[in-house]
Amino acid sequence: MDYLMELRRELDAFGDALDGDLSAPLEHCGDWRLRDLAAHMGAGNLWVVTAIQEGHGRNYDEGAAPRDPSGLRAWYAESADALVQALSVEPSTAAWTFSPPHTVGFWRRRRSQETLMHRWDAEYALGAAKPMDAALAADGVAEVFDTMAPRMIAKGAAAPPPHAVRVSATDSGRCWIYGTGEPIAEVSGTAEDLLLMLWGRKPLDTASVTWAGDREAGLSALAGPLVP
């Protein structure tokens, strides 16, 4: 997957959303408004630039975001450009990360997924969420299971799943098994619906996915929390 291309597209789409109502509430991000999400995204972009260029994760500062709308939009755009530039080196280049691999390649994927989800959040808040790219969304589902959920368990923020569940993307043909042993339930849907479900943007029993097998046990296996 060309993460830089995917990231650039999602960064630009998020920036376009900032032309909308910056006071719009975000249903899935606590009491944040769109302006708060813009500050989070810009600060995250610059945080990763520092992680790559200086080798540490101590530069996250949402307070650096300008308060006036035009300044905020320009600051975000500059942070997006700086991020893409920092990531435009060999993916195997060493970088500080919060999880292996400790390379630029980790951040190419992570920021692509972070931006995809928050682009959706921003557009959803404005009543116009556009579809996710199916391949990128499927990669996001994979990231939940290979990176985010194991990290939550390692931090003590979640328990290992009590049962195994199979998660199947109907539009990509990809599937994942979360937990150990033979899956006792399966949930299937488009990669976008699965990703939104796993990140708490839709309930685990949303009507847009289909459950088979022991549904209640499957729900308990995905109860997590799987992501921060």
Residue pairs with C-beta under 8 A, 6 or more apart in sequence:
1 135
1 136
1 139
3 87
3 105
3 108
3 109
3 112
4 84
4 87
4 88
4 108
6 112
6 116
6 133
6 136
7 83
7 84
7 87
7 108
7 111
7 112
7 115
8 84
10 112
10 115
10 116
10 119
11 45
11 80
11 83
11 84
11 115
12 80
13 119
13 123
13 130
14 41
14 76
14 80
14 115
14 118
14 119
14 122
15 73
15 76
15 77
15 80
17 34
17 119
17 122
17 123
17 126
18 34
18 38
18 69
18 72
18 73
18 76
18 122
19 73
20 34
20 122
20 126
21 34
21 126
22 33
22 34
22 35
22 38
22 69
22 72
23 33
23 34
23 35
24 33
24 34
24 125
24 126
25 31
25 32
25 33
25 125
26 32
26 33
26 34
26 36
26 37
26 121
26 122
26 125
27 124
27 125
28 121
28 124
28 200
28 201
29 36
29 37
29 121
32 40
34 122
34 125
34 126
35 69
35 72
36 62
37 118
37 121
37 122
38 65
38 72
38 73
38 76
39 62
39 65
39 72
40 62
40 118
41 76
41 79
41 114
41 115
41 118
42 62
42 64
42 65
42 72
42 75
42 76
42 79
42 80
43 60
43 61
43 62
43 64
43 65
43 79
44 60
44 111
44 114
45 76
45 79
45 80
45 82
45 83
45 111
46 59
46 61
46 64
46 79
46 82
46 83
47 57
47 59
47 60
47 61
48 83
48 86
48 87
48 107
48 111
49 79
49 82
49 83
49 86
50 56
50 57
50 58
50 59
51 57
51 59
51 95
51 96
51 97
51 107
52 86
52 87
52 89
52 93
52 95
52 96
52 104
52 107
53 86
54 96
55 94
55 95
55 96
56 96
57 96
57 98
64 75
65 72
65 75
65 76
66 72
66 74
66 75
83 111
86 104
87 104
87 107
87 108
87 111
89 104
90 104
91 103
91 104
91 105
91 108
92 103
92 104
92 105
93 103
93 104
94 102
94 103
94 104
95 102
95 103
95 104
95 106
95 107
96 102
97 103
97 106
97 107
97 110
98 151
99 106
99 147
99 151
100 106
109 139
109 143
110 143
110 147
112 136
112 139
113 136
113 139
113 140
113 143
116 132
116 133
116 136
116 137
116 140
117 140
117 195
117 199
117 201
120 129
120 130
120 132
120 196
120 201
121 201
123 129
123 130
124 201
131 192
132 191
132 192
132 195
134 169
134 171
134 172
134 190
134 191
134 192
135 172
135 191
137 169
137 190
137 191
137 192
137 194
137 195
138 169
138 171
138 172
138 174
138 191
138 195
140 191
140 195
140 199
141 167
141 169
141 174
141 176
141 191
141 194
141 195
141 198
142 174
142 176
144 195
144 198
144 199
144 226
144 227
145 167
145 176
145 178
148 226
148 227
148 228
149 158
149 178
149 224
149 226
149 227
152 158
152 224
152 225
152 226
152 227
152 228
153 159
153 160
157 225
157 228
158 224
158 225
158 226
160 179
160 180
161 178
161 179
161 220
161 221
161 222
162 179
162 217
162 220
162 221
163 179
163 181
163 183
163 184
163 185
163 214
163 217
163 218
163 220
163 221
164 177
164 178
164 179
164 180
164 181
164 182
164 183
164 184
164 221
165 177
165 178
165 179
165 183
165 184
165 185
165 186
165 187
165 217
165 218
165 221
165 222
166 175
166 176
166 177
166 183
166 185
166 186
166 187
167 175
167 176
167 177
167 178
167 186
167 187
167 188
167 194
167 198
168 174
168 175
168 186
168 187
168 188
169 175
169 188
169 189
169 190
169 191
169 194
170 188
170 189
170 190
171 190
171 191
172 191
174 191
177 183
178 221
178 222
179 221
183 213
184 213
184 214
184 217
184 218
185 211
185 212
185 213
185 214
185 215
185 217
185 218
185 221
186 211
186 212
186 213
186 218
187 194
187 197
187 204
187 209
187 210
187 211
187 212
187 218
187 222
188 209
188 210
188 212
189 197
189 208
189 209
189 210
190 208
193 202
193 206
193 208
193 209
194 209
196 202
197 203
197 204
197 206
197 209
198 222
198 226
198 227
199 226
199 227
200 225
200 227
202 208
204 219
204 222
204 223
205 211
205 215
205 219
211 218
